[in-house]
Amino acid sequence: MIRKCVATLCVVVGVAASGVPAASAVPTGPPASCPTGIASTMRLVNDYWQAHNRAPAARDWTVGVYFTGDMAAADTLHNQQYLDYAARWAQSQRFALDGGPTTTDANSQAAGQTYIALYQDDPSHPAADLAQIRSSVRTVVNRPAVDDWWWVDALFMAMPAYAQLARIDNNPAYLSKMYALFHDTKQTRGLWNAALGLWWRDKSFAGKNIYWSRGNGWVAAALARTLDALPATDPHRAEYTQTLRQMAAKLLAVQQPSGFWHVNLGDPAQFAGPETSGTALFTFAMAWAINNGVLDAATYAPVVTRAWQAMATTSVRADGFLGYVQPPGAAPAKVAAGSTANYGVGAFLLAGSQLARLCGQ
């Protein structure tokens, strides 16, 4: 039986959704394009991963991203095993962050998102300790610098933690600082190309026709997860929402006929072929946006269902191995069928959790 964490998270989604400027009514029934077997595919992939990774020994960003997906799968599939797996990992790490409780590194804060989710499960449970992630966020909030998020990956690794903690602690200062950091990444550093609706990974790519799929996926997913916890009255909610809509419009235009997105959204010829991690992050973000009235279901449901079908039939092996995941990097690169990673599995599970909701499975 799943503890109350999962139900609590679902309630948070409903509250947050009420403040989203609706592009359309929230879907009342499954789209005609819905694939079957979403839940069983999620189980296949996560069971394979956990069977081959029984004791995660690290708490870096790759592990942190995996557990965001594992927790989403626990919620969607009502799976106590997945929740317990996350709790054992968090306890083995003593709820610590790489760099310690005063780290300002977004990558180190990624693990804290699961510590927060476990706290939302049951604050009195041994697997509930916010000390280090709270200290880390407060360290950033209480200093004047706003330049910590100099690369777009940082938005996914850190933003949701600020929004989630702001809700728990009832502290709007977290949200103000979060926006200042976001604005620095988007405008001051100029990583957002508003005319195109895409992001450069960091300053070294600005002005070049290199729009890394996974980098843009980190941003889209960060916006979805942040909006999920953001108060309806937040003064910057409309900007976050509009940015996600602009990205979705561009992603619709550049999706491959297969359902995948290219590793370089600006150049289909560069390392052409399937890539799972960016595709999964886009699928998650747009499916969340459909479920919460941010995107029009008639327009975007075929996009996300086509993407899921592509991953389920091409990326997922019969035994549950998830392939075509670009290895860690900072730019588009060649991807092989046998390439997998924990963050790819996490992104896939996030996508499945929202698509299962969209499709009523």
Secondary structure, DSSP 4 states (H G I P E B T S, - for coil): ---HHHHHHHHHHHHHHTTS--SSPPPSS--TTPPS-HHHHHHHHHHHHHHH-SS----SHHHHHHHHHHHHHHHHHT-HHHHHHHHHHHHHTTT--TT-TT---HHHHHHHHHHHHHHHH-TTSSS---HHHHHHHHHHHTSS---S--STHHHHHHHHHHHHHHHHHT-HHHHHHHHHHHHIIIIIS--EETTTTEE-SSGGGTTSS--BHHHHHHHHHHHHHHHHHS-TT-TTHHHHHHHHHHHHHHHHHH--TTS---SBTT-TTTT-S--HHHHHHHHHHHHHHHHTTSS-HHHHHHHHHHHHHHIIIIIB-TTS-B--PPPS-SS-----TT---HHHHHHHHHHHHHHHHHTT-
